[in-house]
């Protein structure tokens, strides 16, 4: 089976295999022929998903690894992260199980949502380079003082740095 191709962060870094540097250069060259990813999030996304989209789109465009054809993947990623946030908030408020009006113990439907969207987030994130094997391409997100950082967005639903 062929080895998975990794995107590299620095094309001039001689410690990275030439094959990987060449493949990344080819990807960048190919993407330059296509329209850039739209930096403006779609209006139908909720506020959280729009903020996440804006941060990630800016980063991805600056690194030239994606183009307009990847917009639907980024939108789906942001939608799923937003659903994860909402479901997590429900679980925090109600719990994983609850007692209904008849005294029966029921599973919170949000637990299923967390399970479903978690696997989708992994898959979509992998397509955008947000997994351990391609994390080398994601050194840091662009910091804009007018917009929340990725860490700020992630911490709003329990992710980000541990304090």
Secondary structure as the mmCIF struct_conf table of DSSP 4:
data_model
#
loop_
_struct_conf.conf_type_id
_struct_conf.id
_struct_conf.beg_label_comp_id
_struct_conf.beg_label_asym_id
_struct_conf.beg_label_seq_id
_struct_conf.end_label_comp_id
_struct_conf.end_label_asym_id
_struct_conf.end_label_seq_id
HELX_LH_PP_P HELX_LH_PP_P1 UNK A 2 UNK A 5
BEND BEND1 UNK A 9 UNK A 9
TURN_TY1_P TURN_TY1_P1 UNK A 11 UNK A 12
TURN_TY1_P TURN_TY1_P2 UNK A 14 UNK A 15
BEND BEND2 UNK A 16 UNK A 16
HELX_RH_AL_P HELX_RH_AL_P1 UNK A 18 UNK A 32
TURN_TY1_P TURN_TY1_P3 UNK A 33 UNK A 33
BEND BEND3 UNK A 34 UNK A 34
HELX_LH_PP_P HELX_LH_PP_P2 UNK A 35 UNK A 38
BEND BEND4 UNK A 39 UNK A 40
HELX_LH_PP_P HELX_LH_PP_P3 UNK A 41 UNK A 42
TURN_TY1_P TURN_TY1_P4 UNK A 43 UNK A 44
BEND BEND5 UNK A 45 UNK A 45
HELX_RH_AL_P HELX_RH_AL_P2 UNK A 47 UNK A 62
TURN_TY1_P TURN_TY1_P5 UNK A 63 UNK A 64
HELX_RH_3T_P HELX_RH_3T_P1 UNK A 68 UNK A 70
HELX_RH_AL_P HELX_RH_AL_P3 UNK A 71 UNK A 94
BEND BEND6 UNK A 96 UNK A 96
STRN STRN1 UNK A 97 UNK A 99
TURN_TY1_P TURN_TY1_P6 UNK A 101 UNK A 102
BEND BEND7 UNK A 103 UNK A 103
STRN STRN2 UNK A 105 UNK A 107
HELX_RH_AL_P HELX_RH_AL_P4 UNK A 109 UNK A 128
TURN_TY1_P TURN_TY1_P7 UNK A 129 UNK A 129
BEND BEND8 UNK A 131 UNK A 131
HELX_RH_3T_P HELX_RH_3T_P2 UNK A 132 UNK A 137
HELX_LH_PP_P HELX_LH_PP_P4 UNK A 141 UNK A 143
TURN_TY1_P TURN_TY1_P8 UNK A 145 UNK A 146
BEND BEND9 UNK A 147 UNK A 147
HELX_RH_AL_P HELX_RH_AL_P5 UNK A 150 UNK A 155
TURN_TY1_P TURN_TY1_P9 UNK A 156 UNK A 158
BEND BEND10 UNK A 160 UNK A 160
#
